[in-house]
Amino acid sequence: MEIRNKKGEVLFQVPDDWDPIFGQPDLLAGADLTGAQPRGVDLGNADLTRTCLVGADLYMAFLNRIVLRGANLEGACLRGADLEDSDLRDANLRNADLGMSAIGTSTRLGGANLAGANIAGANFYRALYDPTTIFPEGFDAAAHAMIMQEWPIPR
């Protein structure tokens, strides 16, 4: 599978048999994926520590349990993405969009760790979080119009 940018240029060739759980979870760690559009690539459980994803289009992406510690996601689109149980410690989320998708799907941040993340100018409108979500010091989820979810969701 190929990870391309908006111009269609190949940024990274992901082996077809890549398995971030049992194989090489850190295959993309430290890679320069500026402007990436990794459509069709399941990045759940992958280790993208210190990866450059400036301006990346991760709209509605499955990023469950991903490690983005120290990653640069400045200006990235994460609307509607599943970031549950992800590690975003010390990540740069400046001006990133973690708001609701065009079809009303909320970005999911339940269990995510954003301690030390740079969130200046980031959009969290209607993003979901739970009691285990860790935010940067002084962050007010209500002031960012986020939605608290208790797990499991009562029926």
C-alpha positions as CSV (number, residue, x, y, z in Angstrom):
1,M,0.0,0.0,0.0
2,E,1.2,3.5,-0.8
3,I,0.8,6.6,1.3
4,R,0.5,9.5,-1.0
5,N,0.2,13.3,-0.7
6,K,-2.4,15.6,-2.3
7,K,-0.4,15.7,-5.5
8,G,-0.4,11.9,-5.8
9,E,3.3,11.6,-5.0
10,V,4.3,8.5,-3.1
11,L,5.6,9.4,0.4
12,F,6.0,5.9,1.8
13,Q,5.5,2.4,0.5
14,V,3.8,0.2,3.1
15,P,4.4,-3.5,2.6
16,D,1.2,-5.4,1.8
17,D,1.8,-7.8,4.7
18,W,2.4,-5.0,7.2
19,D,0.9,-5.8,10.6
20,P,1.3,-3.1,13.2
21,I,0.3,-5.5,16.0
22,F,2.5,-8.5,15.4
23,G,4.9,-7.2,12.8
24,Q,6.7,-3.9,12.7
25,P,4.6,-1.4,14.7
26,D,7.3,1.3,14.3
27,L,7.7,1.0,10.5
28,L,6.5,4.6,10.1
29,A,8.1,6.1,13.2
30,G,10.0,9.3,12.4
31,A,8.9,9.3,8.7
32,D,8.2,12.5,6.9
33,L,4.6,12.2,5.8
34,T,3.9,15.9,5.3
35,G,0.5,16.3,3.5
36,A,-0.1,12.6,3.6
37,Q,-3.5,11.1,2.6
38,P,-3.2,7.6,3.9
39,R,-6.5,6.4,2.6
40,G,-7.2,2.7,3.0
41,V,-4.2,2.2,5.4
42,D,-5.2,1.0,8.8
43,L,-2.9,2.8,11.2
44,G,-4.5,1.4,14.4
45,N,-1.8,0.2,16.9
46,A,1.0,1.7,14.7
47,D,3.9,3.6,16.3
48,L,4.3,6.9,14.6
49,T,6.5,8.5,17.3
50,R,8.1,11.7,16.0
51,T,6.5,11.3,12.6
52,C,5.8,14.5,10.6
53,L,2.2,14.6,9.5
54,V,1.9,18.4,8.9
55,G,-1.2,19.1,6.9
56,A,-2.1,15.4,6.7
57,D,-5.6,14.4,5.7
58,L,-6.6,11.8,8.3
59,Y,-10.3,12.4,7.9
60,M,-12.4,9.6,9.5
61,A,-9.2,7.5,9.8
62,F,-8.9,4.4,12.1
63,L,-6.1,5.4,14.5
64,N,-7.2,3.4,17.5
65,R,-4.3,2.8,19.9
66,I,-1.9,4.6,17.6
67,V,1.3,6.1,19.2
68,L,1.8,9.7,18.0
69,R,4.1,10.7,20.8
70,G,6.0,13.8,19.8
71,A,4.5,13.7,16.3
72,N,4.0,16.9,14.3
73,L,0.3,17.1,13.2
74,E,0.2,20.8,12.7
75,G,-2.8,21.8,10.5
76,A,-3.8,18.1,10.1
77,C,-7.4,17.1,9.4
78,L,-8.5,14.5,12.0
79,R,-12.2,15.2,11.7
80,G,-14.2,12.0,12.6
81,A,-11.1,10.0,13.3
82,D,-11.0,7.2,15.9
83,L,-8.2,8.1,18.2
84,E,-9.4,6.0,21.2
85,D,-6.7,4.9,23.6
86,S,-4.1,6.7,21.5
87,D,-0.8,8.2,22.8
88,L,-0.6,11.9,21.7
89,R,1.8,13.0,24.5
90,D,3.9,16.0,23.5
91,A,2.4,15.9,19.9
92,N,2.0,19.2,18.0
93,L,-1.7,19.6,17.2
94,R,-1.4,23.3,16.6
95,N,-4.3,24.3,14.3
96,A,-5.3,20.7,13.8
97,D,-9.0,19.9,13.1
98,L,-10.4,17.3,15.5
99,G,-14.0,18.5,15.0
100,M,-17.0,16.7,13.7
101,S,-17.0,15.2,10.2
102,A,-19.2,16.4,7.4
103,I,-21.6,13.5,8.0
104,G,-21.8,14.1,11.8
105,T,-19.3,11.6,13.0
106,S,-17.4,12.9,16.1
107,T,-13.7,12.5,16.6
108,R,-13.2,9.9,19.3
109,L,-10.7,10.6,22.0
110,G,-11.8,8.2,24.8
111,G,-8.8,7.0,26.7
112,A,-6.4,9.2,24.7
113,N,-3.4,10.8,26.4
114,L,-2.7,14.4,25.2
115,A,-0.5,15.3,28.1
116,G,2.0,18.0,27.0
117,A,0.4,18.3,23.5
118,N,0.5,21.7,21.8
119,I,-3.2,22.3,21.1
120,A,-3.1,26.0,20.3
121,G,-5.7,26.8,17.7
122,A,-6.9,23.2,17.5
123,N,-10.6,22.6,16.8
124,F,-12.2,20.0,19.1
125,Y,-15.9,20.9,18.4
126,R,-18.2,17.9,19.3
127,A,-15.2,15.6,19.8
128,L,-15.9,12.8,22.2
129,Y,-13.9,12.1,25.4
130,D,-14.3,9.9,28.5
131,P,-13.2,10.0,32.1
132,T,-9.9,8.3,31.2
133,T,-8.9,10.9,28.5
134,I,-5.8,12.9,29.7
135,F,-5.6,16.5,28.5
136,P,-2.8,19.0,28.6
137,E,-2.6,21.0,31.8
138,G,-5.3,23.7,32.0
139,F,-7.3,22.4,29.1
140,D,-11.1,22.9,29.5
141,A,-13.0,20.3,27.3
142,A,-16.3,22.1,27.9
143,A,-14.9,25.4,26.6
144,H,-13.9,23.5,23.4
145,A,-17.5,22.2,23.0
146,M,-16.4,18.6,23.5
147,I,-18.8,15.9,24.6
148,M,-18.2,13.7,27.6
149,Q,-19.1,10.0,27.1
150,E,-19.4,7.6,30.0
151,W,-18.4,4.1,29.0
152,P,-20.0,1.8,28.5
153,I,-22.8,3.7,26.9
154,P,-26.1,2.9,28.7
155,R,-28.8,1.2,26.6
